[in-house]
Amino acid sequence: MSLITRGIYVEVDTSDANFKSVPAYVMSLAGDSHNWELIVSIYNKKKDSFRAYARFPDWATITPQMANERGRHINWIGVEVK
């Protein structure tokens, strides 16, 4: 995960799914403990990746270290729409 101003992002590699076109992605942010209320968004959608952003609603500081210490990870699915 990388730090941005008052938020974090991660590039999610979806290449193992072998999509032929850019799918409709859905994602969630999960973790081992301490559920957070976060705003999460998907950007830069491609057939083999997307960028996931997360931040607190009140713009409080969040860092990659905080996310990693709490076991945060991305769950995602992608569906090619014909």
Residue, then its C-alpha position, 0 to 999 in steps of 0.5 A: m500500500s502507498l500513502i497519499t495525502r490523508g489516505i492510502y492506495v494499492e495497485v490490485d493485480t487482476s491479471d490471473a483472471n485473464f479478462k479480455s476486456v475491462p470488467a466491472y470490478v467490485m471490492s471491499l477492504a477487510g482486516d483481522s481486527h478493529n473494523w474501520e469506517l472507510i471510504v473506498s474507491i476504485y480508479n484506473k480500471k484496466k483489464d489486468s488491474f485497478r487502483a484501490y483508494a481508502r480514507f477515513p470520512d473525517w480525513a484522519t491520518i491513515t498510513p500503509q503501516m496502520a493498514n498492514e498492522r491490522g491485516r487489511h487486505i482487498n477482496w475483489i471480483g470482476v465480471e465482464v459485461k457483454 
